[in-house]
Structure formats: C-alpha cells, structure tokens
Amino acid sequence: MSSTGREPRVSPSFLAELKSICDSGRVFADPAALVDYCRDESPGPPFPPEVLVKVRSAEEAGKVIALCRAERI
C-alpha cells in the first residue's frame, strides 16, 4: 500500500516507459517531490499523485496519454 492509503498503480516498468518518453529529470515519483502537486482549488482533501510528468511538447503529452491509456491509468 502506498503512502496515500491506496494500492499503487504505477509500476517500475511504467516509470521506465515515462522516462523513455521524457527526460528522466522531468518524471517525479518521490512522495516528497509530489507534495506541492496534491491540491487544487476544489474543497476536497489533498490527493497526492503517484507520479508527475512535466512534458515539453504536445507530442510528449500525447505519448504520455497513450501510455496511460494502454496501462489503464
């Protein structure tokens, strides 16, 4: 179980695929690095992501989305 209290969906192989799409320096999976990304303007409680990807182009975004769809994430 992850620190969010739910089963992790992101496997090491999925992270490796993300890093092959984007520079590994733009793929974040460390919970400490994700703290700033767990809130939005909704009134609900924080919901930290398991991974954050900072894409630089529409092409990268499309590849990340396609990977997520293939992995049902």
Beta strands, then each sheet from edge to edge (+ up, - down):
strand 1: 27-28
strand 2: 52-53
sheet 1: 1+ 2-
end
